[in-house]
Amino acid sequence: MDAMVTAVIETSLNQLLRLDAQSPEKLRKLNGKVLKLDLRELKPLWFVFSASRLDVLAQHEGEADAVLSLSLSALGLLKDPSALTRYIREEKLDLHGDPQLVQAFSTLLGELDIDWEEQLSRYTGDVLAHSLFRGVHRARKAIGTELCRSQRQLAEYLTEEVRLAPGPLEVASFSDDVDVLAQRLKATELRLARLEQRIP
């Protein structure tokens, strides 16, 4: 079972890496390195890098250059290599060993630049692939616009119709009132301090 899982992961990752023109250069920089990915919910995975591919193993005899421990739900954090240090400080992941290896691994997988339209055109032809991607782009844009409109309408309904939430003007007015009250409180505290000094 372990061999089947690692084979699927390995094959999928290597196929994705082959679709990105920058991957060979990134892989060459990782050549000879070993990363142990210790997923808290599963068995550990070992990533062994060579100049042209990535091997994924369920067991490995040698030492890892870096050990990265995290939960399955935190795997998405690896997409942002620049934030890895922050995630370690926030204890969302645990790292032992070479942090540059983890950053390079994160960059390798998180910054894949694949031209999916070109890949699809190999099977459908340029015209159909372009039409499909243009349709997907339009649909995504329309959905985004509709979501923004729905959020705006919901906010208006909650603030204007059912009065469950205060409107922006009410929040601003309340904030001004709080500021005035804070100033009055400070003035009162000063008066009390002066009175205390006068009392023998």
Order of alpha helices (4+ residues) and beta strands (2+ residues): alpha-alpha-beta-beta-beta-beta-alpha-beta-alpha-alpha-alpha-alpha
